[in-house]
Amino acid sequence: MPRRPQTRHPHVTIILCTINRAKSLAVALKYIEKLKYSNFDLLVVQNGPDNETAALLSEFKDRTKIHFRFVQEDRRGLSFARNRGVKESTGDILAFTDDDCYVAPDWLDRIAEAFKDPDIGFVGGRVLLFDPEDAPITIQLSQTHKTYRPGRYVIAGEIHGANMSFRREVFDRITGFDTRLGAGRKLCPEDSDALNRTAAAGFSGVYDPSVVVSHHHGRRGAAAAAMDRVYAYGRGALMMKILLGPNTWMHKLAPIKPFLGNIKRTPIYIVWEAIGALLYLKLCMADLVRPPHKAAGLAPAPVAALGAPKLQTPHFAKPDK
């Protein structure tokens, strides 16, 4: 599909969603202030009332020199918050990170460089472990550059929501983030789902190891083991969503290879991923008898899919400045 030419220094909106993490958020904001790139604004979405976070953001707004806004999204769930961020954003490129992640000084420079190719719709990068005492989970250390052709399956975990960016026009083609999924819901792969629907909508993408953030997640021991199980549930949910969707058989079968690889390494994953698949199916069945949750003026399909052509996709126009 034709794309508009990419400017050398596109306007980037950083969308950072937060909930009850004022301490780590304060550190994340300091790293954002150190970014070398100049043509950006920061939008923080506070997901629910939290006086400590609100006070921090008010103080930050008064003293920072960067273009900064914050809004509150009361519907709990990361997908609700991210959809609100998309709706409120002004950038040509939307860069997502988390409130416990610290961006490299050249983070936006590397993202803008990747988007010079007008066919690129999404970009991901490395997620390093900030504290070596934390469990080595929710990170991506690969230093191998990877290109995703339109329609190619994006394996869950190859690109993390803590370090992913989209061209704005992507959200004119997909239905935003699926509000059945994401932190704050039972299942978590809203990032992988959005990336796969972007590829299915005809966009290319890249994993660029020069795009770097560090993750200070603080999980150790039992907390880390529990998170590993949650991510396995999410992979199963993503498999079920692809299977239910009006996709080619190539799409439907694409998750099988990584699924079998996980089983070989850790057999318990077959149980966890099956549970996730059944949980997602249950959510879909529930939506057949009641309307799905609406998020920022949009709603997921009754039976969610990869780029279903019959969906009415909302237009995420830039808000008036």
N, C-alpha and C positions, 0 to 999 in steps of 0.2 A: 504494500500500500504506500502511496506517496507520503512523505514526511516533510515538514517545513524545515528549512535550513537551521542549523544550530549556531547561535551566537557564541563568540569566544568565551564570554563570561556571563552565562545565563544567570538569571535571578533564581536563587535557591531558597526555599523555605525549609528550615529544619523543624520537624514535628516531633516533639518529645512528650510522651504521655506519662503521667505520674500518678501514683496513689500511695499516700501514707509513707513516703520515703524522703522526708525533708532533708535528712542528714546526707544521704548519698546524692540527692538532687543538687544540693548546694555545691558539692564537688564537681558534678557533671557540668554545671553552669560555668564554673571557673575554667574548665577545659574549653568550652565553647567560646568563651571570651578570648581565648588565645589563638583562635583560628586565623590563618593568614588571608584567607579569601575575604573579599570586601563586599561583594554583591549578594548578601543574604539577609534573611530575617529569621528570628527564632519565635516559634509558636509553641507554648507549653499548654497542654490540655490536662487540667486537674480532674481526675476521674472520681468525682464525689467530694463532699465537703470534708475539709481537713484544715483546721485553723492554723496549725503550725506551717503547713505548706503554703497556705494563702498569705501568711505573714512574710514568709521567705520570698515569695514571688513579688509581693508588693515592694519590699525593700530592694530587691534586685532591679525592678523596673525603675525605681527612683535613682539608682546610682549607675546602672550600666550605660555604656556608650553604644551598644549594638541596638539594632531595631528589634524590639521585643514586645510581644503581647502574650497574655494568657487568658484562657477561657475555662469555664467549668462545664463538664459533661456529667450530669447526675446519673445517667443510666450506666450501671456498673458493668464493666467488661472492656477489655483492651480494644476490641473491634469497634465498639461504640465510640470510644475515645479517638481512635485513629480516623474513623469516618468523620467525626466532628472536626478533626484537624485538617482533613482534606477539604472539607467544605469552607473552612475559615481561611485557608492558605491563599497566598498571593503569588507564589513562585512558579516558574516554568518547570523547575525540577523540585520534587518533594523528597527530602532526605529524612529517613526515620532512624531514630536511635532511642535508647532507653534511659531511665533515670538512674541506673546503676552502671552506666557505661561512660567511658572517657574517650573522647575523640582525639585523634592525632592532629597536630597543627595544620597539616596539609590535607586533611580529610576531604574538605569540599573542593580543593584544587584537583585532587585525583578523581573525584566524582564528576566534576565538570569536564575533565579530560576524557573520561569514558563516554560521556554523552555527546562528544563531538560527532560521532557517527549518528546521523539522523534516524537510522533504523533501530537504534537501541532504545528499548522501552524500560528496562530495569537493570540495575547494577547492584551487585553485592560485593562484600570484601571480607577480610580477615577479622576475626573476633578473638583477641588474645586474652589469656588469663592474667588479670591484674595482680592478684595476690596468690603467690605460689602455694600458700597454705590452704587455699580453697580447692575443692574437688575439681578435676579437669573435665567439667561438663559445660554445656551451653557455650562452647567455644568452637572456632573454625580456624585451624592453623595452616591449611593448605596454601602453598606458595605457587601453585600451578594455575595459570590463567586459563579460563574456560569460557567458551562462547556457547550460547543456547540459541539454536535456530528457532524460528517461529514454529509453534506446535510441539516443541520438544518438552518432554517431561523433566521437571526440576525436582530432583530427589529431595525429600524433606531433610533439612539440616545442612544442605550444601550452601544455602544462603540464609542467614539469620535475620529475623526482624529487628535485631539490635543494630544492624548495619545493612540496610537496604534502601534503595532510592528508586523512584519512578519518574518517568516523564509525565507531566501533568495530564496530557491527553489520554494516557492510559485509563484514567478514571472516568473518561467519557465513553469508554468501551466496555468496562467491566462494572459489576454492581457494587463496587467498594469492597470492604472487608466483610466477610460472612459473620454476622453477629451471633450465630450459633457457636462460633469458635473464638478462641483467644483467652488469655489470662483473665480470670474472673468468671469463666464459664467452665463446664466440665471437660472440654476438649480444647487443645491449644494450637493447632497448626494453621492459624489464620494467615500467617505470613507465607507459608508454602502454598496454601490454597490460592492466595492472591497472585503469587508469582506464576503459578501454573495457568491460571485464567488469563493472565497477561500474555504469556506465550501462546496460548490457544487463540487469543484475539488477533494474532498476527504480528506481534512484536518480537524482536530478538532481545537477548539479554547477555550480560557478561558477569562472570565472577572475576574481580580484579584484586589480586593480593596486595596491591599498593594502597588500597582503600582500607584504612585500619582504625578499629576502636579496641579498647581494652575493657573487659567485663569484670566488674567487682561484685560478683553475685553473693559471696559470703556463705555458700552452702558447703557443708562438710558432713561426713558420716551419714546418719540416717536421713537427713534432709536431702542430701545429694542422691541417695538411692531412691527416695520417693519421687524426686524430680525426673529421674531416669524412667520410671514407670509412667509418669504423666506424659512424657514425650512419646513413649511407645503407644499409649492410648491415642495420641494425636496422629501418629503415622497410620494407625488402623483406620481412624476416622477419614483421613485424606484418601486412603485406598477405597473406602466405601463411597465417598463422594464422587470419585472418578468413575467408579463402576456404575453408579446410578445415573450419571450424566449422559447426555446425547453425544458421546465422543466416539471416535473411531476405535476399532479393536486394538490398534497400536497404542492408543492412549490408555485404554482400559487395562492392557497387559503390562504397560511400562513399569508400574510399581512392583511387579512380581520379583524381578531380579534382586533389587535391594532388600525386599522382604525375605527372600530365601537366604540372602547373605547374613541378615541379622539373626535368623533362626540358627544358622550354622555356628555363629559366634556365641549366641546366648539363647538357648532353646526356650527359655521362659517368655521370650519376646512374642512367640506365636500365640501365647495365651493373652498377653497384654494387648497386642495389636488386634486380636479378635474381639476382645472386650471393647476396645475403642471403636471398631467398625460397627458393632451392635449398638453401642451408645449413640453413634451418629444416625444409624438407621431409625432408632427410637425417636430421636429429635425430628427427623423428617416425617415420620408417621404422625407425630403430634401436630406438625404444621399443616397436615392435610385436613385436620378438623378444627384448627384455629389459626388465625393469621399469624405469620412470623413477626418477631419483634422488628420494629422499624428503627433504623439508625441514621440520624442526620438526614432525614428525608428520603431514605432508600430502604429497601427490604430485600433480603435474599430470596431466591427462587424457592417455591414449595419443595421441589426436589432439586437441591443445589447441584450445579454442574460446572464443567469447564467451558466457559464462554457460550452458554446456551443462546442460540440465535433469536429465540422468541422473547427474550427478556427485554423489557423497556429499561434502558440504561439512563439514569439521571445525568444531567449535564452539570458538571462541577465547574461552573464559570467562576472566574476570579471575582471576589467580593469588591465592592467599591472601596477605594482607599480613602 
